[in-house]
Amino acid sequence: MPYSKWNVGIALNLGLYTIISKAINHMETILIAGGTGLIGLELSKIFIEKGYRVRILSRRKLRSKEMEYFVWDVPNAYLEPNALQGVDHIINLAGANIGAQKWTTSRKKVILDSRVQSTQLLYDEVVKQAIPLKTFITSSAVGYYGSLTSSQVFAETDQPANDFLGSVCRQWETASYAFQNIGIRSVQIRTGVVLSKEEGALPKMLKPIRMGLGAVLGSGKQYIPWIHLEDICQIYAFAVENEKLVGAYNAVAPQSIQNDAFTHILSQKINKKILLPTIPEWVLKLILGEMSDLVLKGSRVSSNKIQSEGFKFQYENIENALNQLLI
């Protein structure tokens, strides 16, 4: 007996319901540890738009209609129950801000422990709960290559430096290798200076220039291996969705720029003049101590590896990036 229009309508609706149900059931879940920071918040939006379920690990219980929040306490090795259940990919962005306080002995320990212990906690729980995880991605930093200014252009095959930042990044990345050792794809994203409108390095650079107190720092010849916020977030998304990516990748724009050039371009963009002379290295060292390395030193870092995998930067040069960021 032929279907009536009513029966055909029911059949079509049931078919559509089945398709939607299957799509929902196969939707992948991403857990972003330390996801309430600058990169994490923007990255969450990108994954939600792409159709992923997003969970955030945070030190505080927050509420959101778009994503789930779970609490963790790294120093006390606590992870809220069920935080990992059903998770396909983990992105670990956790780590104490390296530029927030002077690098005292105790502060250095906090910087290191917040990175290594968070990775270890996630690994221990994945193993204990037998989570069938597909990917573990950790943030790292171009500080892996050390705090120095040189003619070398650093690539992922170069060895870590023996200074504080090099040691932190080496131990940070080494902790993530444990996932690879149990058959989980592991990726390390060595990030440069992230440029954003609201937070991070750029607002701090702009403030003295707008006040008429802008100046080149030290020799001015130190390089700034930078990256636009949108590009760093897209690199993380690219790493999740491309299973051939394994190991370390530099996340910096193709164009590096020296501090003196960057300072003058930035001042021109906001119609301000640099009136003060160069701030000597000894002054910054007196104020910041060892942490002055963050602003006084810097080398070029290559992004060729991530580009060879097919990643396309939206902001390849500083002019285009600043035009967008300073709108």
Stockholm file with secondary structure:
# STOCKHOLM 1.0

chainA/1-327         MPYSKWNVGIALNLGLYTIISKAINHMETILIAGGTGLIGLELSKIFIEKGYRVRILSRRKLRSKEMEYFVWDVPNAYLEPNALQGVDHIINLAGANIGAQKWTTSRKKVILDSRVQSTQLLYDEVVKQAIPLKTFITSSAVGYYGSLTSSQVFAETDQPANDFLGSVCRQWETASYAFQNIGIRSVQIRTGVVLSKEEGALPKMLKPIRMGLGAVLGSGKQYIPWIHLEDICQIYAFAVENEKLVGAYNAVAPQSIQNDAFTHILSQKINKKILLPTIPEWVLKLILGEMSDLVLKGSRVSSNKIQSEGFKFQYENIENALNQLLI
#=GR chainA/1-327 SS CCCCHHHHHHHHHHHHHHHHHHHHHTCCEEEEETTTSHHHHHHHHHHHHHTCEEEEEESSCCCCSSSEEEEEETTTTEECTTSSTTCCEEEECCCCCTTSSCCCHHHHHHHHHHHHHHHHHHHHHHHHTTCCCCEEEEEEEGGGGCSCCCSCEECTTSCCCSSHHHHHHHHHHHHHHHHHHTTCEEEEEEECEEECSSSBHHHHHHHHHHTTCCCCBTTSCCEECEEEHHHHHHHHHHHHHCTTCCEEEEECCSCCEEHHHHHHHHHHHTTCCCCSCCBCHHHHHHHHGGGGHHHHCCCEECCHHHHHTTCCCSCCSHHHHHHHHTC
#=GC SS_cons         CCCCHHHHHHHHHHHHHHHHHHHHHTCCEEEEETTTSHHHHHHHHHHHHHTCEEEEEESSCCCCSSSEEEEEETTTTEECTTSSTTCCEEEECCCCCTTSSCCCHHHHHHHHHHHHHHHHHHHHHHHHTTCCCCEEEEEEEGGGGCSCCCSCEECTTSCCCSSHHHHHHHHHHHHHHHHHHTTCEEEEEEECEEECSSSBHHHHHHHHHHTTCCCCBTTSCCEECEEEHHHHHHHHHHHHHCTTCCEEEEECCSCCEEHHHHHHHHHHHTTCCCCSCCBCHHHHHHHHGGGGHHHHCCCEECCHHHHHTTCCCSCCSHHHHHHHHTC
//
